[in-house]
């Protein structure tokens, strides 16, 4: 099972905490880091926008990606939330196994 690092951004701490807690509670993520102080510049509906956001770094496995892709928009306040997944090329084997163990569906 491949370990994935997924990225999304949120407008505020409340939304970030709510999403992180739900993803870990539902075993869609083993861990979610919340990084404040992100300055985003992007094009949206024909305009260049600039916002202060928080970055969520989500650790999961490839087998849970379909569920994560479906669940994130339900939790997220944005009309079109960012969700980008990158496969982990390497890492501490015990940590990678921990991610796999914590994201297995509950029995």
Secondary structure, 3 states (H helix, E strand, C coil): CCEEEEEEEECCHHHHHHHHHHHHHCCCCCEEEEEEEEEEEEEECCEEEEEEEEEEEEEEEHHHHHHHHHHHHHHCCCCCCCCEEEECCCCCHHHHHHHHHHCCCCC
